[in-house]
Every structure is written in C-alpha cells, then in structure tokens.
C-alpha cells in the first residue's frame, strides 16, 4: 500500500435518525477523482432479499464494480455505478441471534 493511502479514511459515519451518512476517501486504485465521482451512496439494508432487489434494480444499465457476495467482515456487500453515474455500496449484515 502506498504511504499516501495510509492517511486516508477507510470508513466514517455520521448517525442521523435511524440511519447514517457514511463516507470514505477514494482509494488510488479507483482512478482519478473528479467532481462527479468523488462520492458513493452507501445503503444498509434490512434483508438479503432487499439487498438483491435494490442491487439488481439500481445497477441495471450501469456498471457492477463488485458483485453482491458474502464478505470477510460479515456483510453481504456489493458496489456499482448506476446508469446516471452515481456510485453505490449496498450492505446487509444479519442481526446477531
């Protein structure tokens, strides 16, 4: 990892009501950061089914960067750019039983 990446924010969240606004610094591997690609919308979903439905609907006509898959941190997660150029991250974490 380049030294300049070590000074970036991986994840940050500002709790608002029942949700949060989340942010990250764009990693170098994502290419040049411009005004139109310097943010991603992150949604935490309430079920795996909701995640699949939102992902397939919102990513239609766009570009899938990371297909929905179970991740090492425990989330069912995927990333895409929609047909309008908006970048999204969808995440579902099953509640502890």
Beta strands, then each sheet from edge to edge (+ up, - down):
strand 1: 12-16
strand 2: 19-23
strand 3: 40-44
strand 4: 63-70
strand 5: 76-81
strand 6: 87-92
sheet 1: 1+ 2-
sheet 2: 3+ 6+ 5- 4+
end
